Each structure stands twice: as structure tokens, then as C-alpha cells.
Amino acid sequence: MIPELQGYSLIFRSTHGLFHRALDGITKEQALERSNGANPILWIAGHIVTVRSSFMRVIGGSVVVPWAGHFRRGDEVKNQDQWPSLAEVRAKWDEVHGAFMIQLETVTSAQLSALTEAPGLDKTVLGTLGLAALHDSYHVGQLAAARRRYGLERIVG
């Protein structure tokens, strides 16, 4: 892996594990509950998987997330009976993360500085990867806070 991505790699590996820790002990009912209008835990988890998969396309990878349409930013939370289970989301997270990390190993310095139309912290591929790391961290933090509502342990510290 090129040196420019080693810090991001550490963040992606860390959020991968924290994602799973945040979902440990969550029941199906808790995963679907909408507390004070917030998105359900399962929606947040599905959204993280969906968006990481879309960021992967910027670096040349692809994993199909068949239920991605249920977890788009800004969409109304509906059709929960059509959502995947928490176990399915966790399994797809592992698949997406594994493919993403393999693809990250292939990225060159020239690719990082290339301009892209994808969302990012700036208009480069590196900026897009920066946003991917930030996005994962932000939503894993949401999962960590949500689990505390149920009296579950913190995921760090």
C-alpha cells in the first residue's frame, strides 16, 4: 500500500471492527426501533454498508448490495419488512470491507490525485477516500450512541 493511504487504511480497519462491536447485543426489535425520530440502528448499519460500497467504485471495485435502495440519505424510513436482517447487513459489511481493502492496496499515487465527480473532502480521489473514512466514523459513532440507549456497553474505552 502506498504511504499516503496507510492512515486511512488504519481508520477503515478500525471502523470495520467498531461497526461489529456496535451491533453486538442489539435485538431485532432494537435494530428496528425509531427513537425520537432518529433512524433505526438497522437503517444506519445498512446505510454504512451501502455508502462504503459506492465509495469503492471510485477506486475501481464493486460489490453488489441488493438492498441498497432502502438506505439512501434523505429517504423516508419505510418498508422495514423488506430490509435485510442485522446478520445479513453484518455479512455484507464484511464482504464490502474485504473487497474495499483489497482494492485500496492497488491504488497508486497518480490515482489519488486524479479528479473525480464523486463526493469528497475535495475533488480528488484522495478527497473521496477521506470522506469515506469520515462517513464510516460518523455513522459508527451514531451506532455507538444508539446502543447506549439500551444499556449496552460502550464500544471503546
Backbone as ProteinMPNN parsed JSONL, in Angstrom:
{"seq_chain_A": "MIPELQGYSLIFRSTHGLFHRALDGITKEQALERSNGANPILWIAGHIVTVRSSFMRVIGGSVVVPWAGHFRRGDEVKNQDQWPSLAEVRAKWDEVHGAFMIQLETVTSAQLSALTEAPGLDKTVLGTLGLAALHDSYHVGQLAAARRRYGLERIVG", "coords_chain_A": {"N_chain_A": [[0.851, -1.18, 0.0], [0.468, 2.228, -0.768], [2.223, 4.896, 0.89], [0.632, 7.19, 1.387], [-1.897, 6.254, 1.923], [-1.854, 4.74, 4.214], [-2.663, 5.71, 6.76], [-5.421, 6.095, 6.34], [-6.102, 3.452, 5.82], [-5.761, 2.287, 8.334], [-7.824, 3.602, 9.716], [-10.08, 2.641, 8.284], [-9.884, -0.131, 8.834], [-10.182, -0.05, 11.599], [-12.789, 1.071, 11.933], [-14.204, -0.97, 10.788], [-14.091, -3.097, 12.662], [-15.24, -1.75, 14.868], [-17.802, -1.251, 13.952], [-18.945, -3.838, 14.027], [-18.733, -4.315, 16.805], [-20.444, -2.346, 17.723], [-22.892, -3.335, 16.983], [-23.16, -5.673, 18.382], [-25.126, -7.554, 20.579], [-27.474, -6.208, 20.025], [-30.92, -6.412, 19.657], [-33.456, -7.692, 17.387], [-35.758, -6.145, 17.605], [-34.766, -3.802, 18.806], [-33.044, -3.013, 16.779], [-34.775, -2.142, 14.826], [-36.25, -0.153, 15.983], [-37.4, 3.192, 16.186], [-36.231, 5.788, 17.692], [-37.212, 8.787, 19.088], [-37.542, 9.921, 16.53], [-35.164, 9.428, 15.243], [-33.067, 7.686, 12.881], [-33.464, 4.158, 12.594], [-31.318, 1.689, 14.14], [-30.703, -0.464, 12.418], [-31.153, 0.745, 9.952], [-29.113, 2.689, 9.916], [-26.834, 1.031, 9.966], [-27.21, -0.423, 7.551], [-27.031, 1.702, 5.79], [-24.357, 2.543, 6.13], [-22.983, 0.348, 5.012], [-23.962, 0.399, 2.377], [-23.075, 2.924, 1.445], [-20.274, 2.73, 1.747], [-19.804, 0.772, -0.154], [-20.472, 2.205, -2.462], [-18.47, 4.166, -2.457], [-16.325, 2.538, -3.004], [-16.436, 2.093, -5.737], [-15.159, 4.287, -6.83], [-12.482, 3.713, -6.626], [-12.222, 1.62, -8.281], [-13.422, -0.819, -7.604], [-16.102, -3.166, -6.865], [-19.024, -4.219, -5.265], [-22.041, -5.806, -5.121], [-24.868, -4.584, -3.514], [-27.769, -5.665, -2.763], [-29.969, -4.582, -1.455], [-29.601, -1.885, -1.264], [-31.164, 0.335, -2.0], [-32.923, 0.86, 0.079], [-31.634, 2.379, 1.939], [-30.793, 5.012, 1.431], [-29.434, 8.291, 1.781], [-31.445, 10.776, 3.192], [-33.83, 9.669, 2.325], [-37.171, 8.567, 3.064], [-37.841, 6.623, 5.942], [-38.971, 3.505, 5.461], [-40.867, 0.536, 4.563], [-39.804, -1.518, 6.203], [-40.183, -4.212, 6.475], [-39.048, -5.261, 4.241], [-36.394, -4.987, 4.531], [-32.997, -6.176, 4.954], [-31.859, -8.638, 7.35], [-30.2, -8.002, 10.509], [-28.025, -9.716, 10.718], [-27.563, -10.295, 8.006], [-26.814, -7.769, 7.083], [-24.477, -7.381, 8.546], [-22.895, -9.464, 7.471], [-22.708, -8.628, 4.804], [-21.349, -6.259, 5.188], [-18.836, -7.236, 5.973], [-18.098, -8.461, 3.554], [-18.071, -6.249, 1.764], [-16.202, -4.583, 3.046], [-13.88, -6.224, 2.993], [-13.428, -6.47, 0.193], [-13.1, -3.778, -0.427], [-10.747, -3.12, 1.003], [-8.875, -4.75, -0.286], [-8.955, -3.597, -2.818], [-8.063, -1.048, -2.168], [-5.395, -1.508, -1.735], [-4.369, -1.517, -4.283], [-4.361, 1.025, -5.282], [-2.759, 3.819, -6.766], [-0.376, 6.544, -6.385], [-0.758, 8.395, -8.423], [-3.429, 7.896, -9.106], [-4.684, 8.783, -6.769], [-4.451, 11.559, -6.902], [-6.017, 12.164, -9.035], [-8.78, 13.835, -10.532], [-12.233, 13.711, -9.587], [-15.757, 13.204, -9.905], [-17.134, 12.248, -7.831], [-18.513, 12.533, -4.513], [-16.587, 14.193, -1.982], [-13.926, 15.267, 0.261], [-12.441, 16.997, -1.109], [-11.98, 17.543, -4.625], [-10.603, 15.321, -5.512], [-9.567, 11.842, -5.849], [-8.32, 11.079, -3.488], [-9.548, 12.874, -1.732], [-12.127, 11.855, -1.835], [-11.75, 9.357, -0.649], [-11.049, 10.254, 1.866], [-13.5, 11.356, 2.703], [-14.955, 8.981, 2.757], [-13.763, 7.638, 4.929], [-14.394, 9.439, 6.972], [-17.195, 9.354, 6.839], [-17.781, 6.649, 7.529], [-16.795, 6.69, 10.189], [-18.387, 8.662, 11.416], [-21.008, 7.539, 11.273], [-20.636, 5.083, 12.587], [-20.165, 6.081, 15.077], [-22.746, 7.062, 15.593], [-24.098, 4.622, 15.799], [-22.829, 3.625, 18.068], [-23.682, 5.434, 20.033], [-26.441, 4.999, 19.904], [-26.735, 2.354, 20.828], [-26.224, 2.661, 23.51], [-28.574, 3.644, 24.542], [-29.973, 1.411, 25.17], [-28.758, 0.399, 27.337], [-26.45, -0.961, 26.815], [-22.947, -1.829, 26.69], [-20.218, 0.524, 26.17], [-18.463, 0.914, 23.041], [-15.813, 1.411, 22.875], [-13.134, 2.142, 25.147]], "CA_chain_A": [[0.0, 0.0, 0.0], [1.265, 3.453, -0.824], [2.252, 5.567, 2.193], [-0.452, 8.17, 1.537], [-3.142, 5.596, 2.331], [-1.691, 3.918, 5.414], [-3.518, 6.233, 7.827], [-6.803, 5.76, 6.004], [-6.251, 2.009, 5.986], [-5.951, 2.057, 9.767], [-9.176, 4.062, 10.059], [-11.052, 1.7, 7.72], [-9.818, -1.383, 9.607], [-10.739, 0.218, 12.933], [-14.245, 1.215, 11.867], [-14.761, -2.284, 10.485], [-14.296, -3.785, 13.929], [-16.164, -0.989, 15.718], [-19.141, -1.495, 13.393], [-19.431, -5.093, 14.609], [-18.909, -4.149, 18.251], [-21.624, -1.505, 17.954], [-24.107, -4.128, 16.746], [-23.209, -6.795, 19.317], [-26.142, -7.481, 21.627], [-28.674, -5.496, 19.567], [-32.003, -7.324, 19.281], [-34.186, -7.313, 16.181], [-36.665, -5.061, 17.966], [-33.953, -2.6, 18.988], [-32.494, -2.633, 15.48], [-35.82, -1.521, 14.018], [-36.906, 0.921, 16.725], [-37.107, 4.573, 15.79], [-36.289, 6.547, 18.935], [-37.242, 10.252, 18.922], [-37.437, 10.284, 15.124], [-33.851, 9.072, 14.678], [-33.064, 6.489, 12.045], [-33.226, 2.918, 13.335], [-29.96, 1.134, 14.103], [-30.544, -1.262, 11.206], [-31.041, 1.679, 8.821], [-27.766, 3.274, 9.957], [-25.887, -0.013, 9.567], [-27.394, -0.653, 6.122], [-26.534, 2.901, 5.096], [-22.881, 2.489, 6.139], [-22.575, -0.671, 4.033], [-24.323, 0.894, 1.049], [-22.22, 4.046, 1.044], [-18.895, 2.236, 1.565], [-19.8, 0.097, -1.451], [-20.444, 3.211, -3.53], [-17.132, 4.769, -2.46], [-15.39, 1.583, -3.596], [-16.444, 2.24, -7.193], [-14.213, 5.349, -7.19], [-11.139, 3.128, -6.727], [-12.251, 0.534, -9.247], [-14.0, -2.059, -7.091], [-17.553, -3.256, -6.904], [-19.755, -5.284, -4.586], [-23.474, -5.547, -5.239], [-25.642, -4.547, -2.278], [-29.092, -5.741, -3.381], [-30.961, -3.83, -0.699], [-29.07, -0.528, -1.102], [-32.21, 1.337, -2.19], [-33.649, 1.135, 1.326], [-30.795, 3.084, 2.911], [-30.221, 6.224, 0.839], [-29.503, 9.506, 2.6], [-32.571, 11.655, 2.958], [-35.059, 8.947, 2.0], [-38.069, 8.244, 4.163], [-37.672, 5.278, 6.501], [-40.201, 2.757, 5.185], [-40.723, -0.837, 4.057], [-38.884, -2.262, 7.064], [-40.377, -5.644, 6.259], [-38.227, -5.644, 3.09], [-34.989, -4.784, 4.869], [-32.257, -7.377, 5.347], [-31.682, -8.806, 8.795], [-28.941, -7.484, 11.047], [-26.984, -10.688, 10.342], [-27.266, -10.101, 6.585], [-26.079, -6.499, 6.956], [-23.123, -7.624, 9.054], [-22.179, -10.288, 6.494], [-22.423, -7.803, 3.627], [-20.294, -5.333, 5.636], [-17.564, -7.962, 5.868], [-17.797, -8.63, 2.13], [-17.723, -4.932, 1.202], [-14.948, -4.133, 3.652], [-12.783, -7.031, 2.459], [-13.176, -6.077, -1.2], [-12.611, -2.397, -0.396], [-9.355, -3.115, 1.453], [-8.077, -5.326, -1.376], [-8.879, -2.58, -3.872], [-7.254, 0.058, -1.65], [-3.992, -1.904, -1.921], [-3.962, -1.344, -5.685], [-4.417, 2.445, -5.659], [-1.453, 4.467, -6.953], [-0.316, 7.981, -6.074], [-1.364, 9.117, -9.546], [-4.886, 7.767, -8.969], [-5.135, 9.613, -5.651], [-4.524, 12.978, -7.267], [-6.954, 12.326, -10.148], [-10.047, 14.494, -10.223], [-13.41, 12.844, -9.637], [-17.067, 13.836, -9.668], [-17.693, 11.638, -6.619], [-18.418, 13.406, -3.334], [-15.346, 14.055, -1.232], [-13.46, 16.434, 1.005], [-12.06, 17.86, -2.219], [-12.396, 16.944, -5.905], [-9.692, 14.248, -5.9], [-9.848, 10.512, -5.316], [-7.904, 11.11, -2.08], [-10.624, 13.551, -1.009], [-13.251, 10.928, -1.735], [-11.394, 8.372, 0.383], [-11.151, 10.955, 3.144], [-14.915, 11.406, 3.062], [-15.363, 7.616, 3.097], [-13.306, 7.38, 6.304], [-15.196, 10.295, 7.844], [-18.564, 8.834, 6.814], [-17.804, 5.448, 8.373], [-16.591, 7.065, 11.588], [-19.571, 9.407, 11.868], [-22.149, 6.654, 11.484], [-20.316, 4.127, 13.654], [-20.43, 6.845, 16.304], [-24.194, 7.04, 15.81], [-24.439, 3.285, 16.293], [-22.319, 3.521, 19.439], [-24.579, 6.203, 20.902], [-27.758, 4.36, 19.909], [-26.712, 1.152, 21.663], [-26.217, 3.071, 24.918], [-29.984, 3.822, 24.941], [-30.458, 0.114, 25.637], [-27.957, -0.021, 28.477], [-25.333, -1.8, 26.376], [-21.614, -1.259, 26.955], [-19.56, 1.352, 25.159], [-17.693, 0.078, 22.122], [-14.404, 1.68, 23.18], [-12.878, 2.791, 26.436]], "C_chain_A": [[0.894, 1.24, 0.0], [1.17, 4.195, 0.506], [1.095, 6.537, 2.429], [-1.747, 7.558, 2.064], [-3.037, 4.809, 3.629], [-2.545, 4.404, 6.581], [-4.98, 5.921, 7.586], [-7.063, 4.268, 6.193], [-6.502, 1.662, 7.453], [-7.355, 2.478, 10.206], [-10.212, 3.066, 9.543], [-11.054, 0.372, 8.481], [-10.436, -1.199, 10.989], [-12.257, 0.325, 12.893], [-14.916, -0.108, 11.497], [-15.062, -3.039, 11.78], [-15.288, -3.078, 14.833], [-17.606, -1.133, 15.249], [-19.728, -2.756, 14.03], [-19.655, -4.961, 16.106], [-20.152, -3.328, 18.564], [-22.922, -2.291, 17.785], [-24.225, -5.335, 17.667], [-24.287, -6.556, 20.371], [-27.404, -6.743, 21.231], [-29.715, -6.534, 19.139], [-32.664, -6.83, 17.992], [-35.099, -6.121, 16.468], [-35.9, -3.745, 18.13], [-33.42, -2.089, 17.65], [-33.502, -1.874, 14.632], [-36.5, -0.334, 14.696], [-36.441, 2.287, 16.242], [-37.309, 5.442, 17.021], [-36.203, 8.043, 18.642], [-37.029, 10.694, 17.476], [-36.107, 9.96, 14.476], [-33.987, 7.84, 13.794], [-32.81, 5.266, 12.909], [-31.772, 2.44, 13.175], [-29.737, 0.341, 12.819], [-30.424, -0.362, 9.978], [-29.632, 2.263, 8.769], [-26.739, 2.253, 9.476], [-25.987, -0.294, 8.071], [-26.863, 0.497, 5.287], [-25.006, 2.902, 5.031], [-22.388, 1.517, 5.068], [-22.8, -0.161, 2.613], [-23.367, 1.98, 0.575], [-20.771, 3.603, 0.874], [-18.783, 1.532, 0.219], [-19.743, 1.112, -2.594], [-19.097, 3.917, -3.595], [-16.123, 3.834, -3.135], [-15.334, 1.721, -5.112], [-15.435, 3.287, -7.663], [-12.797, 4.789, -7.344], [-11.144, 1.838, -7.552], [-12.822, -0.779, -8.776], [-15.508, -2.037, -7.159], [-18.036, -4.458, -6.103], [-21.227, -4.899, -4.679], [-24.111, -5.612, -3.849], [-27.105, -4.501, -2.718], [-30.168, -4.905, -2.697], [-30.551, -2.371, -0.494], [-30.154, 0.547, -1.184], [-32.991, 1.688, -0.932], [-32.899, 2.094, 2.244], [-30.115, 4.325, 2.336], [-30.439, 7.43, 1.746], [-30.717, 10.335, 2.194], [-33.87, 10.963, 2.607], [-35.884, 8.719, 3.26], [-37.804, 6.818, 4.632], [-38.997, 4.549, 6.321], [-39.847, 1.354, 4.719], [-39.741, -1.669, 4.884], [-39.026, -3.77, 6.883], [-39.565, -6.16, 5.068], [-36.728, -5.488, 3.366], [-34.309, -6.122, 5.148], [-32.197, -7.47, 6.869], [-30.359, -8.177, 9.224], [-27.788, -8.42, 10.68], [-26.591, -10.528, 8.873], [-26.468, -8.814, 6.358], [-24.64, -6.683, 7.432], [-22.3, -8.445, 8.059], [-21.805, -9.468, 5.258], [-21.348, -6.771, 3.97], [-18.93, -6.001, 5.518], [-17.147, -8.134, 4.41], [-17.335, -7.305, 1.509], [-16.384, -4.46, 1.744], [-13.758, -4.904, 3.079], [-12.424, -6.63, 1.04], [-12.605, -4.662, -1.27], [-11.125, -2.37, -0.024], [-8.423, -3.72, 0.403], [-7.892, -4.292, -2.479], [-8.0, -1.414, -3.439], [-5.761, -0.231, -1.839], [-3.474, -1.609, -3.325], [-3.877, 0.118, -6.113], [-3.009, 3.027, -5.718], [-1.531, 5.944, -6.557], [-0.966, 8.801, -7.189], [-2.889, 9.048, -9.476], [-5.414, 8.679, -7.865], [-5.315, 11.069, -6.032], [-5.475, 13.224, -8.439], [-8.23, 13.008, -9.672], [-11.196, 13.515, -10.389], [-14.662, 13.671, -9.381], [-17.712, 13.294, -8.388], [-17.593, 12.625, -5.461], [-17.111, 13.162, -2.593], [-15.013, 15.31, -0.463], [-12.855, 17.46, 0.056], [-12.418, 17.104, -3.495], [-11.483, 15.82, -6.388], [-10.158, 12.909, -5.331], [-9.434, 10.45, -3.841], [-8.969, 11.792, -1.228], [-11.842, 12.668, -0.831], [-12.97, 9.862, -0.679], [-11.43, 8.997, 1.77], [-12.591, 11.041, 3.618], [-15.424, 10.018, 3.439], [-14.98, 7.284, 4.541], [-14.132, 8.182, 7.299], [-16.621, 9.767, 7.955], [-18.69, 7.59, 7.696], [-17.744, 5.827, 9.851], [-17.813, 7.757, 12.174], [-20.709, 8.439, 12.201], [-21.869, 5.544, 12.483], [-20.494, 4.809, 15.01], [-21.921, 6.907, 16.623], [-24.637, 5.688, 16.362], [-24.012, 3.127, 17.754], [-23.232, 4.256, 20.418], [-25.94, 5.523, 21.009], [-27.783, 3.14, 20.827], [-26.741, 1.495, 23.149], [-27.642, 3.308, 25.436], [-30.548, 2.542, 25.542], [-29.62, -0.433, 26.786], [-26.787, -0.915, 28.093], [-24.021, -1.059, 26.576], [-21.139, -0.373, 25.82], [-18.736, 0.433, 24.25], [-16.193, 0.333, 22.235], [-14.318, 2.273, 24.581], [-13.421, 2.171, 27.635]], "O_chain_A": [[1.925, 1.29, 0.671], [0.14, 4.129, 1.177], [0.633, 6.683, 3.56], [-2.599, 8.271, 2.594], [-4.035, 4.264, 4.099], [-3.097, 3.587, 7.319], [-5.7, 5.531, 8.506], [-8.126, 3.874, 6.672], [-7.36, 0.836, 7.765], [-7.997, 1.775, 10.987], [-11.124, 2.686, 10.278], [-12.119, -0.188, 8.741], [-11.129, -2.085, 11.489], [-12.941, -0.265, 13.729], [-16.071, -0.338, 11.854], [-16.164, -3.555, 11.963], [-16.094, -3.73, 15.498], [-18.528, -1.136, 16.065], [-20.861, -2.748, 14.511], [-20.662, -5.444, 16.625], [-20.836, -3.584, 19.556], [-23.939, -1.943, 18.384], [-25.284, -5.959, 17.728], [-24.35, -5.486, 20.978], [-28.331, -6.656, 22.035], [-29.415, -7.429, 18.349], [-32.453, -5.694, 17.567], [-35.195, -5.199, 15.659], [-36.34, -2.701, 17.647], [-33.354, -0.882, 17.419], [-33.117, -1.048, 13.805], [-37.243, 0.406, 14.052], [-35.268, 2.504, 15.937], [-38.441, 5.794, 17.354], [-35.245, 8.51, 18.026], [-36.404, 11.725, 17.227], [-35.932, 10.19, 13.279], [-34.918, 7.05, 13.951], [-32.025, 5.327, 13.855], [-31.102, 2.76, 12.194], [-28.682, 0.466, 12.197], [-29.67, -0.677, 9.057], [-29.025, 2.327, 7.7], [-25.87, 2.579, 8.667], [-24.966, -0.393, 7.392], [-26.311, 0.29, 4.207], [-24.428, 3.227, 3.993], [-21.475, 1.839, 4.306], [-21.925, -0.28, 1.755], [-22.906, 1.954, -0.566], [-20.1, 4.056, -0.054], [-17.777, 1.678, -0.475], [-19.042, 0.896, -3.583], [-18.627, 4.237, -4.686], [-15.173, 4.297, -3.767], [-14.285, 1.488, -5.711], [-14.911, 3.185, -8.772], [-11.999, 5.33, -8.109], [-10.187, 1.065, -7.521], [-12.718, -1.777, -9.489], [-16.116, -1.013, -7.472], [-17.522, -5.567, -6.248], [-21.6, -3.774, -4.345], [-23.914, -6.574, -3.108], [-27.629, -3.427, -3.014], [-31.174, -4.562, -3.318], [-31.107, -1.693, 0.369], [-30.062, 1.565, -0.499], [-33.658, 2.722, -0.893], [-33.465, 2.574, 3.226], [-28.988, 4.649, 2.712], [-31.481, 7.57, 2.388], [-30.974, 10.559, 1.012], [-34.92, 11.605, 2.591], [-35.357, 8.686, 4.371], [-37.571, 5.92, 3.823], [-40.007, 4.904, 6.928], [-38.678, 1.029, 4.509], [-38.946, -2.43, 4.334], [-38.076, -4.515, 7.118], [-39.413, -7.37, 4.905], [-35.898, -5.824, 2.521], [-34.966, -7.089, 5.532], [-32.455, -6.495, 7.576], [-29.509, -7.861, 8.391], [-26.692, -7.957, 10.364], [-25.411, -10.617, 8.536], [-25.554, -8.783, 5.533], [-23.701, -6.2, 6.798], [-21.128, -8.144, 7.833], [-20.702, -9.608, 4.73], [-20.52, -6.444, 3.121], [-17.979, -5.398, 5.019], [-15.974, -7.97, 4.074], [-16.322, -7.262, 0.811], [-15.532, -3.991, 0.99], [-12.743, -4.305, 2.722], [-11.247, -6.468, 0.717], [-11.725, -4.386, -2.085], [-10.337, -1.675, -0.664], [-7.3, -3.246, 0.226], [-6.792, -4.134, -3.01], [-7.271, -0.851, -4.256], [-4.967, 0.68, -2.073], [-2.268, -1.468, -3.526], [-3.372, 0.415, -7.196], [-2.177, 2.771, -4.848], [-2.616, 6.508, -6.415], [-1.648, 9.789, -6.919], [-3.567, 10.036, -9.758], [-6.478, 9.28, -8.013], [-6.225, 11.738, -5.543], [-5.716, 14.375, -8.801], [-8.694, 12.783, -8.554], [-11.144, 12.608, -11.22], [-14.616, 14.708, -8.718], [-18.719, 13.827, -7.923], [-16.69, 13.46, -5.432], [-16.595, 12.045, -2.585], [-15.738, 16.303, -0.53], [-12.769, 18.645, 0.379], [-13.115, 16.092, -3.42], [-11.573, 15.406, -7.544], [-11.021, 12.851, -4.455], [-10.128, 9.833, -3.032], [-9.263, 11.337, -0.123], [-12.513, 12.722, 0.2], [-13.857, 9.507, 0.098], [-11.801, 8.338, 2.741], [-12.875, 10.825, 4.796], [-16.242, 9.89, 4.349], [-15.78, 6.716, 5.284], [-14.524, 7.667, 8.346], [-17.19, 9.736, 9.046], [-19.604, 7.495, 8.515], [-18.54, 5.349, 10.66], [-18.221, 7.467, 13.299], [-21.3, 8.512, 13.278], [-22.789, 5.102, 13.171], [-20.925, 4.178, 15.975], [-22.315, 6.815, 17.785], [-25.452, 5.621, 17.282], [-24.744, 2.565, 18.569], [-23.519, 3.754, 21.505], [-26.527, 5.476, 22.09], [-28.767, 2.925, 21.534], [-27.229, 0.706, 23.958], [-27.89, 3.186, 26.635], [-31.492, 2.585, 26.33], [-29.759, -1.596, 27.161], [-26.193, -1.56, 28.957], [-23.984, 0.17, 26.626], [-21.582, -0.493, 24.678], [-18.363, -0.674, 24.638], [-15.393, -0.458, 21.736], [-15.282, 2.822, 25.116], [-13.229, 2.684, 28.737]]}, "name": "protein", "num_of_chains": 1, "seq": "MIPELQGYSLIFRSTHGLFHRALDGITKEQALERSNGANPILWIAGHIVTVRSSFMRVIGGSVVVPWAGHFRRGDEVKNQDQWPSLAEVRAKWDEVHGAFMIQLETVTSAQLSALTEAPGLDKTVLGTLGLAALHDSYHVGQLAAARRRYGLERIVG"}
